[in-house]
């Protein structure tokens, strides 16, 4: 009888070990805490040590506040040597989940508009995750502070926020007493040319810098809830801005063809003030299509240089 009891206890122990090996809930063996971001509460490890980041914009902020990541993604962002050496999970929109799971993270940080499709896999593997809404430049400061909270570096985050705000203030100070430039911000893809409203990244920076976005002089366009709105060459000719910024998305050859079809191939294009004065600027997507994050002051300085010739 004693032998049977001993054998039973041994079997129970083995089953417990096997079950523990198959468990991927990284919060099960450590203390947790609750953090809040934009009104939503998340349960995360008290001291996350293996954070997997699915966006390089978040990665750079995490690094700035003293956090570390076990991953990066492929993008046109210029990363430090240290961050560039991190294991790649593929492109932001197409994360390699096998590689992510192999890194055994205890917390995953992603973007709500890019990574919601991976939620079921994260949940089935019992991985704590936070999908962040990170859209306009107004999101930058709250996100820096939130990341500082996650990694237990609130004071470091305050320093980063102060540096960020100082950079924005310095850019704005360049325009003291300067007459606001009349600008149009176009969005060129391989399919269409539209105009940006203030809900889009570049147009929001234009507003922050006090420039006059001629697109918004049309009430029906200004009232739109969309980031981009239809905007014809005829309307552009009537508005005749001093500067035209073109935010690109897609392959260069496709964008060139679309621009030629809708804008540059028409003789009216060459009569525009901005074209005559060499004030048409094609902007890189990493700073002007997507939220430039910590590089927002750099992006603003680029807009100032193009529009006013001020370095």
C-alpha positions as CSV (number, residue, x, y, z in Angstrom):
1,X,0.0,0.0,0.0
2,X,2.8,2.4,0.9
3,X,4.5,1.6,-2.4
4,X,1.3,2.5,-4.3
5,X,0.9,5.8,-2.4
6,X,4.6,6.7,-3.1
7,X,4.1,5.8,-6.8
8,X,1.0,8.0,-6.9
9,X,2.8,10.9,-5.4
10,X,5.7,10.5,-7.9
11,X,3.2,10.5,-10.8
12,X,1.5,13.7,-9.5
13,X,4.9,15.4,-9.2
14,X,5.9,14.4,-12.7
15,X,2.6,15.7,-14.1
16,X,3.1,19.0,-12.3
17,X,6.6,19.4,-13.8
18,X,5.3,18.6,-17.3
19,X,2.4,21.1,-17.0
20,X,4.8,23.8,-15.7
21,X,7.1,23.3,-18.7
22,X,4.3,23.9,-21.2
23,X,3.0,27.1,-19.5
24,X,4.0,30.3,-21.2
25,X,2.3,32.7,-18.8
26,X,5.3,34.8,-17.9
27,X,3.4,36.6,-15.1
28,X,2.7,33.3,-13.2
29,X,6.0,33.1,-11.4
30,X,6.5,36.7,-10.6
31,X,4.7,39.6,-8.9
32,X,2.5,41.8,-11.1
33,X,1.1,45.3,-10.9
34,X,-1.5,47.3,-12.7
35,X,-0.7,50.3,-14.9
36,X,-3.2,52.6,-16.7
37,X,-2.8,54.2,-20.1
38,X,-5.5,56.2,-21.8
39,X,-8.1,55.0,-19.4
40,X,-7.4,51.3,-19.8
41,X,-5.8,49.2,-17.1
42,X,-3.2,46.5,-17.8
43,X,-1.7,43.8,-15.6
44,X,2.0,43.5,-16.2
45,X,5.1,42.0,-14.4
46,X,6.1,44.2,-11.5
47,X,9.6,44.5,-13.0
48,X,9.5,43.4,-16.7
49,X,12.9,42.1,-17.7
50,X,12.3,40.9,-21.3
51,X,10.2,43.5,-23.1
52,X,9.6,42.7,-26.8
53,X,8.8,45.8,-28.8
54,X,7.0,45.6,-32.1
55,X,7.5,49.2,-33.3
56,X,10.8,51.1,-33.6
57,X,9.2,54.4,-32.6
58,X,8.3,52.8,-29.2
59,X,11.6,51.1,-29.1
60,X,13.5,54.4,-29.3
61,X,11.3,55.9,-26.5
62,X,11.8,52.9,-24.3
63,X,15.5,53.1,-24.8
64,X,15.5,56.9,-24.0
65,X,13.8,56.4,-20.6
66,X,16.2,53.7,-19.6
67,X,14.3,50.6,-20.6
68,X,15.7,47.7,-22.7
69,X,14.1,45.5,-25.3
70,X,14.8,42.0,-26.6
71,X,13.7,42.9,-30.2
72,X,13.3,45.4,-32.9
73,X,11.6,45.5,-36.3
74,X,12.7,46.4,-39.8
75,X,12.1,50.0,-40.9
76,X,13.7,53.0,-42.4
77,X,14.3,54.5,-38.9
78,X,17.9,55.1,-38.1
79,X,18.7,53.2,-34.9
80,X,21.7,53.3,-32.6
81,X,24.2,50.5,-33.0
82,X,23.0,48.9,-29.8
83,X,19.3,48.8,-31.0
84,X,20.3,47.7,-34.5
85,X,21.9,44.6,-33.0
86,X,18.7,43.4,-31.4
87,X,17.0,40.4,-33.0
88,X,14.6,41.5,-35.7
89,X,11.0,40.3,-35.7
90,X,10.4,41.3,-39.4
91,X,8.4,44.4,-40.5
92,X,6.0,46.2,-38.1
93,X,2.9,45.1,-40.0
94,X,4.0,41.5,-40.4
95,X,5.6,40.3,-37.2
96,X,7.1,36.8,-37.1
97,X,5.3,35.3,-34.2
98,X,7.5,32.2,-34.0
99,X,10.6,34.5,-33.5
100,X,8.6,36.6,-31.0
101,X,7.7,33.5,-28.9
102,X,11.2,32.2,-29.1
103,X,12.5,35.3,-27.3
104,X,10.3,34.4,-24.3
105,X,9.2,38.0,-23.5
106,X,7.5,38.8,-20.2
107,X,5.8,41.8,-21.8
108,X,5.0,42.8,-25.4
109,X,4.5,46.4,-26.5
110,X,2.9,47.0,-29.9
111,X,0.6,49.4,-31.8
112,X,-3.2,49.1,-31.7
113,X,-3.6,49.9,-35.4
114,X,-0.9,47.4,-36.5
115,X,-0.9,44.5,-34.1
116,X,-4.5,43.9,-33.0
117,X,-4.5,41.0,-35.5
118,X,-2.0,39.2,-33.2
119,X,-4.0,39.5,-30.0
120,X,-5.5,36.0,-30.1
121,X,-2.0,34.5,-30.4
122,X,-0.6,36.6,-27.6
123,X,-3.6,35.6,-25.4
124,X,-3.3,31.9,-26.3
125,X,0.3,32.0,-25.3
126,X,-0.5,33.9,-22.1
127,X,1.8,36.8,-22.9
128,X,1.1,40.1,-21.2
129,X,0.8,42.8,-23.8
130,X,-0.1,46.4,-24.4
131,X,-1.3,47.7,-27.8
132,X,-0.7,51.4,-27.8
133,X,-2.7,54.0,-29.6
134,X,0.1,56.1,-31.0
135,X,-1.0,58.4,-33.8
136,X,-0.6,62.2,-33.5
137,X,2.3,64.1,-32.0
138,X,0.1,64.9,-29.0
139,X,0.6,61.2,-28.0
140,X,4.3,61.5,-27.6
141,X,4.6,63.0,-24.1
142,X,2.0,60.8,-22.5
143,X,3.7,57.7,-24.0
144,X,7.1,58.7,-22.9
145,X,5.8,59.1,-19.3
146,X,3.9,55.8,-19.5
147,X,7.0,53.9,-20.7
148,X,9.0,55.4,-17.8
149,X,6.4,54.1,-15.5
150,X,6.5,50.6,-17.0
151,X,10.3,50.3,-16.5
152,X,10.4,52.1,-13.2
153,X,12.2,55.2,-14.5
154,X,9.7,58.1,-14.0
155,X,12.4,60.6,-13.3
156,X,14.3,59.6,-16.4
157,X,11.1,60.0,-18.4
158,X,10.6,63.5,-17.0
159,X,14.1,64.4,-18.3
160,X,13.3,63.0,-21.7
161,X,10.0,64.9,-21.8
162,X,11.7,68.2,-20.8
163,X,14.3,67.7,-23.6
164,X,11.5,66.9,-26.1
165,X,9.5,70.0,-25.1
166,X,12.6,72.2,-25.2
167,X,13.3,71.0,-28.8
168,X,9.7,71.9,-29.8
169,X,10.0,75.3,-28.2
170,X,13.3,76.0,-29.9
171,X,11.8,75.2,-33.3
172,X,8.8,77.5,-32.7
173,X,11.1,80.3,-31.4
174,X,12.7,80.4,-34.9
175,X,9.5,81.7,-36.3
176,X,9.0,84.6,-33.8
177,X,7.9,87.6,-35.8
178,X,7.9,85.7,-39.1
179,X,4.9,86.0,-41.4
180,X,3.2,82.6,-41.5
181,X,3.8,80.7,-44.8
182,X,0.7,79.6,-46.8
183,X,1.2,75.9,-47.3
184,X,-0.6,72.9,-48.7
185,X,0.2,69.4,-47.5
186,X,-0.5,66.7,-50.1
187,X,-0.5,63.0,-49.6
188,X,0.8,61.1,-52.6
189,X,0.4,57.3,-52.9
190,X,0.5,54.9,-55.9
191,X,-3.2,55.4,-56.2
192,X,-4.2,59.0,-55.5
193,X,-3.1,62.5,-54.4
194,X,-5.1,63.9,-51.5
195,X,-4.6,66.7,-49.0
196,X,-3.9,66.4,-45.3
197,X,-6.1,67.7,-42.6
198,X,-4.9,68.6,-39.1
199,X,-5.5,65.0,-38.0
200,X,-2.6,63.8,-40.1
201,X,1.0,64.0,-38.9
202,X,2.6,66.6,-41.1
203,X,-0.5,68.9,-41.1
204,X,-0.6,68.7,-37.3
205,X,3.0,69.9,-37.2
206,X,2.2,72.7,-39.7
207,X,-0.5,73.8,-37.3
208,X,1.8,73.6,-34.3
209,X,4.3,75.8,-36.1
210,X,1.7,78.4,-36.9
211,X,1.8,78.0,-40.7
212,X,-1.4,78.6,-42.7
213,X,-2.7,75.4,-44.2
214,X,-4.7,76.6,-47.2
215,X,-6.6,73.3,-47.4
216,X,-8.4,74.2,-44.2
217,X,-9.7,77.4,-45.7
218,X,-12.3,75.3,-47.2
219,X,-14.9,74.6,-44.5
220,X,-16.1,71.3,-45.9
221,X,-12.5,70.1,-45.8
222,X,-11.6,71.6,-42.4
223,X,-14.7,69.9,-40.9
224,X,-13.7,66.5,-42.2
225,X,-13.0,63.8,-39.6
226,X,-10.6,62.1,-42.0
227,X,-6.8,62.5,-42.1
228,X,-6.8,63.1,-45.8
229,X,-9.5,64.6,-48.1
230,X,-9.9,64.8,-51.9
231,X,-8.1,67.9,-53.3
232,X,-7.9,68.6,-57.0
233,X,-5.3,70.5,-59.0
234,X,-8.0,73.1,-59.8
235,X,-8.6,73.8,-56.1
236,X,-4.8,73.9,-55.5
237,X,-4.4,76.4,-58.3
238,X,-7.1,78.6,-56.7
239,X,-5.4,78.4,-53.3
240,X,-2.0,78.9,-54.9
241,X,0.1,78.3,-51.7
242,X,3.7,79.6,-51.1
243,X,4.9,76.1,-50.3
244,X,3.7,72.6,-51.2
245,X,4.8,69.7,-49.0
246,X,4.2,66.2,-50.4
247,X,4.1,63.3,-48.0
248,X,4.8,60.1,-49.8
249,X,3.6,56.6,-49.2
250,X,4.6,53.6,-51.4
251,X,7.0,53.0,-54.2
252,X,8.7,56.0,-55.8
253,X,7.9,55.0,-59.3
254,X,4.2,54.5,-58.5
255,X,4.0,57.9,-56.7
256,X,5.7,59.6,-59.6
257,X,3.1,58.2,-62.0
258,X,0.2,59.2,-59.8
259,X,1.6,62.7,-59.3
260,X,2.1,63.1,-63.1
261,X,-1.4,61.9,-63.8
262,X,-3.1,64.2,-61.2
263,X,-0.8,67.1,-60.8
264,X,2.6,67.5,-62.5
265,X,1.5,66.5,-65.9
266,X,-1.0,69.3,-66.2
267,X,0.4,72.7,-67.5
268,X,-1.5,74.4,-64.6
269,X,1.0,72.8,-62.2
270,X,3.9,74.9,-63.6
271,X,1.9,78.1,-63.0
272,X,1.7,77.5,-59.3
273,X,3.7,80.0,-57.1
274,X,5.3,77.2,-55.2
275,X,6.5,75.5,-58.3
276,X,7.8,78.7,-59.9
277,X,9.8,79.5,-56.7
278,X,11.2,76.0,-56.2
279,X,9.1,75.5,-53.0
280,X,7.8,72.0,-53.6
281,X,9.2,69.4,-51.2
282,X,8.8,65.7,-51.1
283,X,9.0,64.5,-47.5
284,X,10.3,61.1,-46.2
285,X,7.6,58.8,-44.7
286,X,9.6,58.0,-41.5
287,X,9.4,61.6,-40.3
288,X,6.2,62.8,-41.9
289,X,3.8,60.0,-42.7
290,X,4.3,58.2,-39.4
291,X,4.6,59.8,-36.0
292,X,8.3,60.9,-35.7
293,X,8.2,60.4,-31.9
294,X,11.3,61.7,-30.3
295,X,12.4,63.1,-33.7
296,X,9.4,65.5,-33.8
297,X,11.7,68.5,-33.2
298,X,13.9,67.4,-36.1
299,X,10.9,67.0,-38.4
300,X,9.6,70.5,-37.4
301,X,13.1,72.0,-38.1
302,X,13.0,70.4,-41.5
303,X,9.6,72.0,-42.3
304,X,10.9,75.4,-41.1
305,X,14.0,75.1,-43.3
306,X,12.0,74.2,-46.3
307,X,9.3,76.8,-45.9
308,X,11.4,79.7,-44.7
309,X,15.0,78.9,-45.4
310,X,15.7,79.1,-41.7
311,X,18.2,76.7,-40.2
